[in-house]
């Protein structure tokens, strides 16, 4: 169980670093297209598409961890 918690915490930390890093890069490289505005300025803020939620990513990481662990155990038996 301790190995799983270490794996999960390190996975979350790496996930957060990648999310923040990609956000910084995307924000720094964003160039707005003012030609599409054409005079009608709205006060509405529109955000882009969201990525895969953290919960789904954690469930996928958990599944990958246990499948990898099971695969290692099955190879030790042979």
C-alpha positions in Angstrom: 0.0 0.0 0.0 2.9 2.3 0.7 4.3 1.9 -2.8 0.9 2.7 -4.2 0.6 5.9 -2.2 4.1 7.0 -3.2 3.2 6.3 -6.9 -0.1 8.2 -6.6 1.5 11.3 -4.9 4.3 11.4 -7.4 1.8 11.0 -10.3 -0.3 13.9 -9.0 2.7 16.1 -8.6 4.0 15.3 -12.1 0.4 15.8 -13.5 0.2 19.2 -11.8 3.6 20.3 -13.1 2.6 19.4 -16.7 -0.7 21.1 -16.4 0.8 24.3 -15.0 3.7 24.2 -17.5 1.4 23.7 -20.5 -0.8 26.5 -19.3 2.1 28.9 -19.0 3.3 28.0 -22.5 -0.1 28.3 -24.0 -0.8 31.6 -22.3 2.6 33.0 -23.3 2.2 31.9 -27.0 -1.4 33.1 -27.3 -2.0 35.8 -30.0 -5.6 37.1 -30.0 -7.3 37.4 -33.4 -8.7 41.0 -33.4 -10.0 40.7 -37.0 -12.8 38.4 -36.0 -14.3 41.0 -33.5 -15.6 43.5 -36.1 -16.9 46.1 -33.7 -19.2 44.0 -31.6 -17.5 43.7 -28.3 -19.3 41.4 -25.8 -18.7 41.3 -22.1 -18.9 37.5 -22.1 -15.8 35.5 -21.2 -15.3 32.3 -23.2 -12.8 29.7 -22.0 -11.4 26.9 -24.1 -12.1 23.2 -23.8 -11.2 21.5 -20.6 -8.8 18.7 -20.4 -9.4 15.3 -18.8 -10.4 15.8 -15.2 -7.9 14.9 -12.5 -10.2 12.2 -11.1 -10.4 10.3 -14.4 -6.6 10.6 -14.7 -6.1 9.2 -11.2 -8.4 6.3 -11.9 -6.4 5.5 -15.0 -3.1 5.8 -13.1 -4.5 3.4 -10.4 -5.6 0.9 -13.0 -2.2 1.1 -14.7 -0.4 0.6 -11.4 -2.3 -2.5 -10.5 -2.1 -4.0 -14.0 1.6 -3.4 -13.9 1.9 -4.9 -10.5 -0.1 -8.0 -11.5 2.0 -8.4 -14.6 5.2 -8.4 -12.5 3.8 -10.9 -10.1 2.7 -13.2 -12.9 6.2 -13.1 -14.4 7.8 -14.0 -11.1 5.6 -17.1 -10.9 6.8 -18.4 -14.2 
